[in-house]
Amino acid sequence: MATPAIPPEPAPQVSSIGRIFGVIFSPKPTFESIVQRPTWILPLILVCLTSVTVIFVFSQRVGWRGFMERQNQTDARLQKQMESMTPEKREKMLETQTKFASIFGYVGVVLGTFIGALLVAGVLLAAFNLIAGAKVGFTTSLGIVAHSWVPEIIVGLLGILIIFLKDPSTVDIQHLVATNPGAFLSDDAPKWQESLLSSFDLFVFWYITLMSVGYSATNPKKISFGKAFGTVVGVWLFYVIVKVGFAAAFS
């Protein structure tokens, strides 16, 4: 008499808080749990809160005036525009830029986090469903992406520490944590070069690895880790090419 097939045991359920730590210390079983019961709101909220805290600490300790002065000096079009102004108009323009910089910073990190997660989840959903026929649901895709960004909390905490430890005049909000070659370029380096080198970031590779673990957990028979990794890297490389192209065209 044939032995009946034993269905695979479901992945143990992990709480929302447990998943935050799980993606760092035990990603495979954590993503298996996320695939079975997708959640996404908590990691995105924590990423937003950390980013908003970075903006607040930077605003209080460093300020935005120096950042805007450096931006104006490295942007050829802005520099030409300012050269045609009187000193009074230049000062007024700088004051206006400084006033709104932090506002745009707060709004940007919140909207950027949520909209970015939705876009990335949608693009990867299409990629895996079309290439591998995985039939991944959008909520599952969003849950994988959101939890893959949990290391961004570590980046934010390191950034806050750096703001307090470094001389305020040397703090670069765009490269708080020097984890990519773009952080070591001079201010007058071409924008496309900074865009390219900044893409090769240690934490970005961590996000890519976590996403690969997550999507491979959605359908292990169709999507191996290697196939998931290749798909995510392919989408990322396309994004880098487009981003660098825009930087080269409009700088």
Secondary structure, 3 states (H helix, E strand, C coil): CCCCCCCCCCCCCCCHHHHHHHHHHCHHHHHHHHHHCCCCHHHHHHHHHHHHHHHHHHHHHCCCHHHHHHHHHHCHHHHHHHHCCCHHHHHHHHHHHHHHHHHHHHHHHHHHHHHHHHHHHHHHHHHHHHHHCCCCCHHHHHHHHHHHCCHHHHHHHHHHHHHHHCCHHHCCHHHCCCCCHHHHCCCCCCHHHHHHHHHCCHHHHHHHHHHHHHHHCCCCCCCCHHHHHHHHHHHHHHHHHHHHHHHHHCC
